[in-house]
Structure formats: structure tokens, C-alpha cells
Amino acid sequence: MDLHIEVSGEGKPVVLVHSGGSDVRDWMYVVPILAKNYKVIAFDGRGCGKSPSPMKPANYVEDLRTLFDHHQLEQATIIGHAIGGRIATDFALTYPARVHKLVLIGSELSGYVPSEALAERMQETQAVFPNVDAMMEISLKACSYRVVMASPERDLLEQMLKHNLSRMMEWGSWESVWPQPPAIERLHELAAPTCYIIGKKDAADQLRIAEYFQAVPDICVIEMEDADNMPTLTHPEELCRSITEFIEDEYSRATYPGRE
């Protein structure tokens, strides 16, 4: 296994898949809390943090399967954040027997067509590539960061983003491989009990994606009142409380309000 992996705690296995532009530091405040009760496995995705750069089109779902095999995990709970949620969802659809429960935090979704505003911002970011500072400036203005940018965790977010945008200059390929058909067409097939956690101050596209996930047969949606797309940094205690309750309890399909 060539990816950088960090393991903490003992108990039932929980695998963490971080958001885009970040690395295991996405879970800096989450891991110590969850590791009190679980074996927590966090890793840097390919091309991020301390993991090697992709030299050919990356297959993040198969990277996750390789991690499961490496740690001899027959089954585990997966917690995916943003693009990590997209990876986790596609993994759960491809390897349903290996997922005990699925937790998605402001998740992305394969097959989702971004809004015009998001598409324009993505094009604007691509237009200034490879100017890392200009890319950061555009990215950090996004609505998905409006809470964290006003918090003490702003510096951590900026450090992660700068490091991982700089890492992209080393990549041999920016293409990626995803299972087909896309997950947006298959959410009704998702077998694992699923919890979608969404900050009410997240971007409109993430809120729209949360609505798509209502197609999952066994899902609960938890809204976090004062969070954006980065509750892992700004609301770790509240986030972990919701995650732990979901893992330990058999929730039926419902919507659970955010906690203050």
C-alpha cells in the first residue's frame, strides 16, 4: 500500500476519506474524539498530503478497496467528506458487502451537474492554473468556506489548501476513473444505512446534492445550523456526536435537526 495512512484507537473500524484540497489534517480534531471508541483509519488520498502523486488516471475507489484489503477489513464504517463522500458513495455501490454504515459530510456526487455559478468558478480557477496563490484566492471565496474563513481554523485551511494545490504541479495525470453508471443514477441501490450531514451555511450545490440523497432507501439527514462545508474543523465535537449516535443506533429513514 503506497498511500500515507494513520491509524488511531481500537474497536470497530472507521475509515475516513478527506475532502478536496486537504489531507489527513481535515480530521485533526475528529480523530482524537472517534479514536476513544473506534479504530480510526485516516489516509492521504493520492496526490495529497504525504501520498504519492498520480502518474496515470487515478482510481480513488480502487485505492480505497486496496486500503481495505491492506488492513484486512471485511467491513467498516466509511466517513467521507466532500469529494471523499463521492468516493465513499461509489465504493459503497461497488462493494456493498464491505460497508457497515456510510457517513457523508457535505458530500459531492458522481454524475451531478454543477450549477452555472459553480461551473464558472471552476473555470475561473482553471484559467489561473498554475498560479497557486490566485487559485487559492478564488477557492477561498466560495460560500462553502464562509464559516471556517471567519474562524480560528482559517490558517489551517489555508495551509492545507496551499500545500495540496502545490502538490498538483507534480501530478502526471489530472484525470480520474469513476464507476459507471454514475452514483446519481444508482442512489436507490445504496444498501448501507447512510447519514448525510450538511451545514446549513454550505454552498447551494451541496444543499442540492443533499436532496438527491433522499433517494437512498435507508438515510437520515442531519443539518448543522452554523456550519459550512468544513464542520470537521469548526464543529468537531458536534459532528462526532452525530456520527457516534448514527453508528451505534439503528436510525430509520428520517431527518434529524442540527444541534446547538
C-alpha positions as CSV (number, residue, x, y, z in Angstrom):
1,M,0.0,0.0,0.0
2,D,1.7,3.2,-1.1
3,L,-0.7,5.8,0.4
4,H,0.2,7.6,3.7
5,I,-2.1,6.0,6.4
6,E,-2.6,6.9,10.1
7,V,-4.3,4.5,12.5
8,S,-5.6,5.5,15.9
9,G,-7.6,3.8,18.6
10,E,-9.2,0.4,18.9
11,G,-12.6,-1.1,18.3
12,K,-14.9,-1.3,15.3
13,P,-13.1,0.1,12.2
14,V,-14.0,3.5,10.8
15,V,-12.3,4.7,7.6
16,L,-12.0,8.5,6.9
17,V,-11.9,9.9,3.4
18,H,-10.9,13.6,3.3
19,S,-12.2,16.5,1.3
20,G,-10.7,18.0,-1.8
21,G,-7.7,20.3,-1.4
22,S,-7.0,18.7,2.0
23,D,-5.3,15.7,3.6
24,V,-5.4,13.8,6.9
25,R,-5.3,17.2,8.6
26,D,-9.0,17.5,7.6
27,W,-9.6,15.1,10.5
28,M,-7.2,16.7,13.0
29,Y,-9.9,17.3,15.6
30,V,-12.2,14.4,14.6
31,V,-9.7,11.6,15.0
32,P,-8.9,12.1,18.7
33,I,-12.7,12.0,19.5
34,L,-13.6,9.0,17.4
35,A,-10.5,7.1,18.5
36,K,-11.8,6.9,22.0
37,N,-14.3,4.3,20.8
38,Y,-13.2,3.1,17.4
39,K,-10.2,2.0,15.3
40,V,-9.9,5.1,13.1
41,I,-8.0,4.8,9.8
42,A,-7.3,8.1,8.0
43,F,-5.2,8.4,4.9
44,D,-3.9,11.0,2.4
45,G,-5.6,10.5,-1.0
46,R,-3.4,10.0,-4.0
47,G,-1.6,13.3,-4.8
48,C,-2.5,14.8,-1.4
49,G,-0.6,15.2,1.8
50,K,2.2,12.7,2.0
51,S,0.8,10.2,-0.6
52,P,2.5,9.8,-4.0
53,S,1.2,11.8,-7.0
54,P,-0.9,10.0,-9.6
55,M,1.1,9.3,-12.7
56,K,-1.9,7.8,-14.6
57,P,-5.6,8.4,-14.3
58,A,-6.4,7.9,-10.6
59,N,-9.0,5.4,-9.4
60,Y,-9.9,6.6,-5.9
61,V,-12.5,3.9,-5.4
62,E,-9.9,1.2,-6.1
63,D,-7.4,2.9,-3.8
64,L,-10.0,2.7,-1.0
65,R,-10.5,-1.0,-1.8
66,T,-6.8,-1.6,-1.6
67,L,-6.7,0.1,1.8
68,F,-9.5,-2.2,3.0
69,D,-7.5,-5.2,1.7
70,H,-4.2,-4.0,3.2
71,H,-5.8,-3.7,6.7
72,Q,-7.8,-6.9,6.2
73,L,-11.1,-5.1,6.7
74,E,-14.0,-7.3,5.7
75,Q,-16.4,-4.4,6.6
76,A,-16.1,-0.9,8.0
77,T,-18.0,2.3,8.5
78,I,-16.8,4.9,6.0
79,I,-16.9,8.6,6.7
80,G,-16.5,10.7,3.5
81,H,-16.2,14.5,3.4
82,A,-17.0,16.4,0.2
83,I,-15.2,14.6,-2.7
84,G,-14.4,12.0,0.0
85,G,-18.1,11.4,0.2
86,R,-18.3,10.9,-3.5
87,I,-15.5,8.3,-3.3
88,A,-17.3,6.6,-0.3
89,T,-20.7,6.6,-2.1
90,D,-19.2,5.0,-5.2
91,F,-17.3,2.5,-3.1
92,A,-20.5,1.5,-1.2
93,L,-22.3,1.0,-4.5
94,T,-19.4,-1.1,-6.0
95,Y,-18.6,-3.1,-2.8
96,P,-21.8,-3.1,-0.8
97,A,-20.8,-6.0,1.4
98,R,-17.8,-4.1,2.8
99,V,-19.7,-1.1,4.1
100,H,-21.3,-1.3,7.5
101,K,-22.5,2.2,7.6
102,L,-21.9,5.3,5.4
103,V,-21.5,8.8,6.8
104,L,-21.3,11.7,4.2
105,I,-20.4,15.2,5.2
106,G,-21.3,17.9,2.6
107,S,-20.7,15.2,0.0
108,E,-20.2,15.5,-3.7
109,L,-21.9,13.1,-6.0
110,S,-20.7,11.5,-9.3
111,G,-23.0,12.4,-12.2
112,Y,-24.1,15.7,-10.6
113,V,-24.2,18.6,-13.0
114,P,-22.8,21.7,-11.2
115,S,-24.8,24.9,-11.2
116,E,-23.8,27.7,-13.5
117,A,-22.2,29.6,-10.7
118,L,-20.1,26.6,-9.6
119,A,-19.1,25.8,-13.2
120,E,-18.0,29.4,-13.7
121,R,-15.9,29.3,-10.5
122,M,-14.3,26.1,-11.6
123,Q,-13.4,27.6,-15.0
124,E,-12.0,30.7,-13.3
125,T,-9.8,28.5,-11.1
126,Q,-8.6,26.5,-14.1
127,A,-7.8,29.7,-16.0
128,V,-5.2,30.9,-13.5
129,F,-3.5,27.5,-13.2
130,P,-0.7,27.0,-12.2
131,N,-0.7,30.2,-10.1
132,V,-1.3,28.6,-6.7
133,D,-1.9,32.0,-4.9
134,A,-4.5,33.0,-7.5
135,M,-6.2,29.6,-7.3
136,M,-6.4,29.8,-3.5
137,E,-7.9,33.3,-3.6
138,I,-10.7,32.1,-5.9
139,S,-11.3,28.9,-3.9
140,L,-11.4,30.5,-0.5
141,K,-14.1,33.0,-1.6
142,A,-16.5,30.1,-2.1
143,C,-19.7,30.1,0.0
144,S,-18.7,26.6,1.3
145,Y,-15.9,28.3,3.3
146,R,-17.7,31.3,4.7
147,V,-17.8,30.0,8.3
148,V,-14.4,28.5,8.5
149,M,-12.8,31.6,7.0
150,A,-14.1,33.6,9.9
151,S,-12.9,31.1,12.5
152,P,-9.6,30.4,14.2
153,E,-9.2,27.4,11.8
154,R,-8.7,29.7,8.8
155,D,-4.9,29.3,8.9
156,L,-5.1,25.5,9.0
157,L,-7.5,25.5,6.0
158,E,-5.2,27.9,4.1
159,Q,-2.1,25.8,4.9
160,M,-3.8,22.6,3.7
161,L,-5.1,24.1,0.5
162,K,-1.8,25.7,-0.4
163,H,0.1,22.5,0.2
164,N,-2.2,20.4,-1.8
165,L,-2.7,22.8,-4.7
166,S,1.1,23.0,-4.9
167,R,1.3,19.2,-4.9
168,M,-0.9,19.2,-8.1
169,M,2.0,20.6,-10.0
170,E,3.8,17.2,-9.5
171,W,0.9,15.1,-10.9
172,G,1.5,13.1,-14.0
173,S,-2.2,12.9,-14.7
174,W,-5.2,15.0,-13.6
175,E,-7.7,12.5,-15.0
176,S,-9.7,10.1,-12.8
177,V,-11.7,6.9,-13.2
178,W,-15.1,6.5,-11.7
179,P,-17.6,3.6,-11.7
180,Q,-20.3,3.6,-14.3
181,P,-23.2,4.4,-14.4
182,P,-22.7,7.4,-12.1
183,A,-23.9,7.2,-8.5
184,I,-26.6,9.9,-9.1
185,E,-28.4,7.3,-11.1
186,R,-28.0,4.5,-8.6
187,L,-28.7,6.0,-5.2
188,H,-31.8,3.9,-4.8
189,E,-29.4,0.9,-4.9
190,L,-27.3,2.1,-1.9
191,A,-27.7,-0.7,0.7
192,A,-25.7,0.7,3.6
193,P,-27.5,2.7,6.3
194,T,-26.5,6.3,5.4
195,C,-26.2,9.5,7.3
196,Y,-25.9,12.8,5.3
197,I,-24.6,15.6,7.4
198,I,-24.9,19.1,5.9
199,G,-24.1,22.5,7.2
200,K,-27.0,24.9,6.6
201,K,-24.4,27.5,5.6
202,D,-22.9,25.3,2.9
203,A,-22.9,26.2,-0.8
204,A,-26.2,25.8,-2.7
205,D,-24.8,22.9,-4.8
206,Q,-24.1,20.9,-1.7
207,L,-27.6,21.6,-0.4
208,R,-29.0,20.5,-3.7
209,I,-26.9,17.3,-3.6
210,A,-28.3,16.5,-0.1
211,E,-31.8,16.5,-1.7
212,Y,-30.7,13.9,-4.3
213,F,-29.6,11.6,-1.4
214,Q,-33.2,11.4,-0.3
215,A,-33.4,8.6,-2.9
216,V,-31.3,6.4,-0.6
217,P,-33.6,3.8,1.0
218,D,-32.2,4.0,4.5
219,I,-30.9,7.5,5.2
220,C,-31.0,10.2,7.8
221,V,-30.1,13.8,7.1
222,I,-28.6,15.9,9.9
223,E,-28.4,19.6,9.5
224,M,-25.8,21.6,11.3
225,E,-27.1,25.1,12.0
226,D,-23.9,27.2,12.0
227,A,-21.6,25.1,9.8
228,D,-20.5,25.4,6.2
229,N,-18.6,22.6,4.3
230,M,-15.9,22.4,6.9
231,P,-17.5,21.2,10.2
232,T,-14.6,18.8,10.6
233,L,-12.5,21.9,11.6
234,T,-15.1,24.2,13.1
235,H,-17.6,21.8,14.8
236,P,-15.8,18.6,15.6
237,E,-17.5,17.8,18.9
238,E,-21.0,18.2,17.4
239,L,-20.0,16.4,14.3
240,C,-18.6,13.4,16.2
241,R,-21.6,13.2,18.5
242,S,-23.9,12.9,15.5
243,I,-21.5,10.3,13.9
244,T,-21.3,8.2,17.0
245,E,-25.0,8.2,17.6
246,F,-25.6,7.1,14.0
247,I,-23.0,4.3,14.2
248,E,-24.4,3.0,17.5
249,D,-28.1,3.4,16.8
250,E,-30.3,1.9,14.2
251,Y,-31.9,5.0,12.7
252,S,-34.8,4.6,10.4
253,R,-35.3,7.0,7.4
254,A,-35.8,10.4,8.9
255,T,-34.4,13.9,9.1
256,Y,-32.7,14.9,12.4
257,P,-32.4,18.6,13.2
258,G,-29.0,20.1,13.8
259,R,-27.9,20.5,17.4
260,E,-26.7,23.7,19.0
